Amino acid sequence: MHSYTRGFTLLELLIVVSVVGVLSLAAVPLLASNTRDARSSEARAALGVMKDRGRAVYQRNKTVPRNLNALGIKTSELKGTYFSHTNYSCRGSATAWTATCTRVFDDGPTSLTITSNLNSGSARFNR
């Protein structure tokens, strides 16, 4: 007569739990990096729209827009997954106009800013 044992030994279960733990530790930085990239992408897209609107307002009226209302942007247009209209601002002159989104990054300068020349349309981000 044969006797069969079914199931796993305690050692086998401990090994599986250890492997799952190590794999999950490797996944956490990847998820954090993806979230950081998503936050940055959302802010860059909104700041790009603000820059384009700022240039259009300046070219049409020859006045530098110094707030979201002057850009003609409704608060609902800046409601995203990570940021709302309260995170965005703009200021400056025709040759050094800036739009900023706050709390984008955890380190360094935490804000993302685009600086634009409203005459030429050239622009650059601070990071």
C-alpha distance (Angstrom), angle and dihedral (degrees) to the residues before:
residue distance angle dihedral
M1 . . .
H2 3.80 . .
S3 3.75 123.4 .
Y4 3.79 117.0 -154.4
T5 3.78 124.8 -162.1
R6 3.73 118.6 -152.7
G7 3.78 130.1 -160.1
F8 3.76 136.5 37.6
T9 3.74 130.3 -63.5
L10 3.79 120.6 -117.9
L11 3.81 90.1 -110.5
E12 3.81 92.0 55.3
L13 3.80 91.3 50.4
L14 3.81 91.7 49.1
I15 3.79 91.1 51.6
V16 3.82 92.0 50.7
V17 3.82 92.3 48.1
S18 3.83 90.3 49.1
V19 3.81 92.9 50.7
V20 3.82 91.8 48.4
G21 3.82 89.6 49.6
V22 3.80 93.1 51.9
L23 3.81 92.0 47.5
S24 3.80 92.0 49.9
L25 3.81 90.7 50.7
A26 3.80 88.6 55.8
A27 3.83 92.0 50.1
V28 3.82 97.1 54.1
P29 3.84 96.6 72.3
L30 3.81 90.3 47.0
L31 3.80 91.7 54.4
A32 3.81 91.8 46.4
S33 3.81 90.4 50.9
N34 3.81 91.4 50.6
T35 3.80 91.1 51.5
R36 3.81 91.4 49.6
D37 3.82 90.7 50.1
A38 3.81 91.6 48.2
R39 3.82 92.0 50.5
S40 3.80 90.9 49.1
S41 3.82 92.5 47.8
E42 3.80 93.0 50.5
A43 3.81 91.8 49.4
R44 3.82 93.2 45.8
A45 3.80 92.0 51.2
A46 3.81 93.4 50.0
L47 3.82 92.9 44.6
G48 3.80 89.8 50.3
V49 3.80 90.0 54.3
M50 3.82 90.1 47.9
K51 3.81 90.2 51.0
D52 3.80 92.3 50.5
R53 3.80 91.7 47.5
G54 3.80 90.7 46.6
R55 3.77 91.4 53.9
A56 3.81 92.4 46.3
V57 3.82 91.6 50.5
Y58 3.79 91.3 47.6
Q59 3.82 94.1 47.5
R60 3.81 91.8 47.7
N61 3.83 100.9 42.1
K62 3.82 104.3 16.4
T63 3.83 87.9 -130.1
V64 3.78 123.1 119.8
P65 3.84 111.3 -122.9
R66 3.80 109.2 -128.3
N67 3.81 101.3 179.0
L68 3.80 141.3 25.2
N69 3.82 92.9 -95.5
A70 3.80 90.7 56.3
L71 3.81 87.9 53.3
G72 3.78 90.1 53.7
I73 3.79 91.1 -122.3
K74 3.80 117.5 147.9
T75 3.80 117.8 -142.3
S76 3.81 89.4 -118.9
E77 3.82 90.2 60.9
L78 3.81 90.6 63.2
K79 3.80 96.7 48.7
G80 3.77 107.0 114.2
T81 3.77 138.3 153.2
Y82 3.81 94.8 -84.6
F83 3.81 106.0 17.4
S84 3.80 141.1 39.9
H85 3.80 133.9 -165.5
T86 3.82 90.0 -82.0
N87 3.83 89.9 69.3
Y88 3.82 94.5 57.1
S89 3.80 131.4 77.8
C90 3.80 139.3 155.9
R91 3.81 137.3 -159.1
G92 3.77 143.8 144.0
S93 3.77 141.5 82.6
A94 3.79 134.8 -60.2
T95 3.79 92.2 -89.8
A96 3.82 98.5 38.7
W97 3.80 108.6 29.3
T98 3.81 117.4 159.9
A99 3.78 135.6 -164.6
T100 3.79 117.8 -168.1
C101 3.79 137.4 -165.7
T102 3.80 115.1 -162.1
R103 3.82 129.5 -143.3
V104 3.81 95.9 20.8
F105 3.81 98.3 131.6
D106 3.80 133.9 35.0
D107 3.81 94.5 -143.1
G108 3.80 141.0 35.1
P109 3.75 111.6 12.3
T110 3.81 100.0 -3.8
S111 3.81 92.8 -155.4
L112 3.78 127.0 75.3
T113 3.81 113.9 -139.5
I114 3.77 132.3 -175.1
T115 3.80 116.3 -157.7
S116 3.79 115.5 -159.4
N117 3.76 140.3 -178.6
L118 3.81 102.7 -136.3
N119 3.81 91.0 -159.5
S120 3.80 98.8 54.4
G121 3.82 99.6 22.2
S122 3.81 93.6 -128.4
A123 3.80 114.7 145.1
R124 3.79 142.4 172.9
F125 3.79 136.7 -171.8
N126 3.79 122.0 -127.7
R127 3.83 90.8 -127.3
